Amino acid sequence: MLKLLLVAPTCNGEDVGEAWVAHQWARRLGERHDVTLLTYHKRGARPAAEQLSGLRVVEWVEPPLLGRAERLNSMLKPAYVPFYIHARRWIRQELANGQHFDIAHQPVPVAMRYPSPLAGLGIPFVIGPVGGGLSTPAGFSADDGRQQWFVALRGLDRYRRMWDPMLRQTYRSADCVLGIASYVEAQLAEIPLRRFEVMSETGLDEIPAPIDRRGRSEPLRLLHVGRLVRTKGARDILRAMALTADLPVRLDIVGEGPDRAACEALAAANGLTDRVTFHGWRSKAEVADFYRAADIFVFPSYREPGGNVALEAMGYSLPLIVVDRGGPGSATSDACAIKLPVSTPEVLAGDIAAAIRKLATDPALRLKMGAAAHTHVEKTALWSAKLDRMDSIYAELLGAKVGPTLRADAAA
């Protein structure tokens, strides 16, 4: 069992997004190791110390007003600066008092624009999984629409990785950088890394037993799950549906968002109202029913940093159609997904249509890819598998070999 220092400026299992992700890491690592968690207590939320048991929690109250504007806060995280100061001061003091940590790990924020308070303090440390920062392909820029002013600040991230000394020290001194997909290594190319590994930011607790879709009757069910924003690709699927009018396929779109009106108008303009159903937001249990009922999962997001929705679909033995860019391209394999290039909306729609046609007309291929998807996610995305791999990385960084002692201690 390792003495592990976990740094997570937000950690709340009753929230969503990064707060929830950090809680998953803290809870599960706490079951394997002697964990000390440094975090913030967001005003109005239940403290992490009340949500987590079996680990030491050190938390400071988030300064007032900084968390009011949720979108701005999620993008720029103004509370990170005081957290960084609190955490770095606390770590220095503990080390001065003789406290020892075998290794440290900072799993959030996911964005690569925040220096870690762990850098340069002499504790071996892991940062990540980190990711994001994907730009819109040039051919899709006209579809982006107006954005809030602070969203444009993401364009400064590359220059900060080139010139910000604190950020560069974080990644240069980290013993291992975890990236949510392979593209992250290219984005960090300006900084010499000691070690880089690909790992999704979260995982699955369990997956259902393999689903046998043999003998299903037509029409074939296509499924898209995700927030309805332009970058997720719902418009491109609708254009592809217009190109496959001769095929017995129907499309279910599960999700809500600002692009829904444009998608509904596009469906109506292309005569798709009898072949496409917009279901809006659905609960997790309801979404699971959609996965079970589907035959093909279509998710052509061209700016998707992570691959979580692809992992869910693979867990339900679904063959996938994804864009070979960002998280979904990295989270899947050629055995279970048709991966498409991205250039313009017109070309992408044609490629999606061709992929739908290929799978719709070849039942044996659908079944083979669905089985491969289940096998792939079982090996790569279950929390148990992820933490086994994480233990191996910790052990290797400490100059140890993974063996019976570490495994036994981790299971204790």
NORJO-V196910 format. One record per residue. N is the residue number from 0. SS is DSSP state (A for helix, B for strand, O for the rest). NEAR is the number of other ideal C-beta (glycine too) atoms within 12 Angstrom. Layout:
BEGIN
n;ss;near
N;SS;NEAR
N;SS;NEAR
END
This chain:
BEGIN
n;ss;near
0;O;24
1;O;34
2;B;25
3;B;42
4;B;41
5;B;48
6;B;49
7;O;49
8;O;44
9;O;43
10;O;48
11;O;38
12;O;27
13;O;19
14;O;26
15;O;19
16;A;30
17;A;38
18;A;37
19;A;26
20;A;34
21;A;41
22;A;36
23;A;36
24;A;46
25;A;42
26;A;33
27;A;34
28;A;39
29;A;30
30;O;25
31;O;32
32;O;36
33;B;25
34;B;37
35;B;37
36;B;45
37;B;43
38;B;46
39;B;42
40;B;32
41;O;33
42;O;19
43;O;14
44;O;26
45;O;20
46;O;25
47;A;41
48;A;23
49;A;16
50;A;28
51;O;33
52;O;16
53;O;21
54;O;33
55;B;26
56;B;30
57;B;30
58;B;36
59;B;28
60;B;20
61;O;32
62;O;21
63;O;13
64;O;13
65;O;24
66;O;31
67;O;16
68;O;16
69;A;17
70;A;16
71;A;19
72;A;26
73;A;27
74;A;28
75;A;27
76;O;34
77;O;24
78;O;33
79;A;36
80;A;21
81;A;23
82;A;38
83;A;30
84;A;20
85;A;27
86;A;37
87;A;30
88;A;19
89;A;29
90;A;33
91;A;19
92;A;15
93;A;24
94;A;20
95;A;13
96;O;10
97;O;8
98;O;22
99;O;20
100;O;32
101;O;29
102;B;38
103;B;44
104;B;46
105;B;49
106;O;48
107;O;45
108;O;38
109;O;40
110;B;36
111;O;43
112;O;31
113;O;39
114;O;35
115;O;43
116;O;34
117;O;39
118;O;32
119;O;21
120;O;28
121;O;20
122;O;35
123;O;32
124;B;39
125;B;45
126;B;47
127;B;44
128;B;46
129;B;46
130;B;44
131;O;34
132;O;30
133;O;34
134;O;24
135;O;28
136;O;29
137;O;14
138;B;20
139;O;31
140;A;17
141;A;13
142;A;28
143;O;21
144;O;17
145;O;10
146;O;19
147;O;16
148;A;13
149;A;18
150;A;19
151;A;15
152;A;20
153;A;27
154;A;17
155;A;21
156;A;30
157;A;24
158;A;16
159;A;27
160;A;32
161;A;17
162;A;14
163;O;23
164;A;17
165;A;24
166;A;31
167;A;25
168;A;22
169;A;38
170;A;43
171;A;25
172;A;30
173;O;41
174;O;34
175;B;34
176;B;40
177;B;40
178;B;40
179;O;44
180;O;40
181;O;27
182;A;33
183;A;39
184;A;26
185;A;23
186;A;33
187;O;36
188;O;17
189;O;21
190;O;30
191;O;16
192;O;30
193;O;21
194;O;26
195;B;31
196;B;31
197;B;32
198;O;42
199;O;47
200;O;38
201;O;37
202;O;36
203;B;31
204;O;20
205;O;16
206;O;31
207;O;22
208;O;13
209;O;22
210;O;27
211;O;16
212;O;30
213;O;16
214;O;9
215;O;20
216;O;11
217;O;14
218;O;23
219;B;32
220;B;35
221;B;46
222;B;41
223;B;48
224;B;43
225;O;41
226;O;27
227;O;31
228;O;26
229;A;33
230;A;35
231;A;38
232;O;45
233;A;47
234;A;41
235;A;45
236;A;49
237;A;43
238;A;33
239;A;42
240;A;41
241;A;30
242;O;26
243;O;35
244;O;19
245;O;14
246;O;27
247;O;19
248;B;36
249;B;29
250;B;43
251;B;35
252;B;43
253;B;40
254;O;30
255;O;22
256;O;25
257;O;18
258;O;29
259;A;27
260;A;17
261;A;21
262;A;38
263;A;24
264;A;17
265;A;31
266;A;28
267;A;18
268;A;17
269;O;25
270;O;14
271;O;31
272;O;20
273;O;14
274;O;30
275;B;38
276;B;26
277;B;31
278;B;23
279;B;21
280;O;18
281;O;22
282;O;12
283;A;15
284;A;10
285;A;18
286;A;29
287;A;24
288;A;20
289;A;33
290;A;38
291;A;28
292;A;26
293;O;40
294;O;43
295;B;50
296;B;51
297;B;52
298;B;52
299;O;50
300;O;47
301;O;42
302;O;33
303;O;37
304;O;35
305;O;41
306;O;46
307;A;36
308;A;42
309;A;47
310;A;45
311;A;40
312;A;48
313;A;44
314;A;38
315;O;39
316;O;36
317;O;48
318;B;47
319;B;53
320;B;48
321;B;50
322;B;43
323;O;35
324;O;35
325;A;43
326;A;41
327;A;47
328;A;36
329;A;37
330;A;48
331;O;41
332;O;27
333;O;17
334;O;22
335;O;40
336;B;37
337;B;37
338;B;30
339;B;36
340;O;22
341;O;35
342;O;20
343;B;21
344;A;33
345;A;21
346;A;24
347;A;36
348;A;34
349;A;24
350;A;33
351;A;46
352;A;33
353;A;22
354;A;41
355;A;46
356;A;27
357;A;23
358;A;37
359;A;33
360;O;20
361;O;19
362;A;22
363;A;15
364;A;22
365;A;37
366;A;26
367;A;20
368;A;37
369;A;38
370;A;27
371;A;26
372;A;44
373;A;37
374;A;22
375;A;33
376;A;42
377;A;27
378;A;23
379;A;31
380;O;39
381;B;26
382;A;30
383;A;23
384;A;25
385;A;34
386;A;31
387;A;24
388;A;28
389;A;37
390;A;37
391;A;23
392;A;33
393;A;40
394;A;27
395;A;23
396;A;30
397;O;25
398;O;12
399;O;20
400;O;15
401;O;22
402;O;14
403;A;11
404;A;16
405;A;26
406;A;19
407;A;13
408;A;23
409;A;29
410;A;16
411;O;14
END
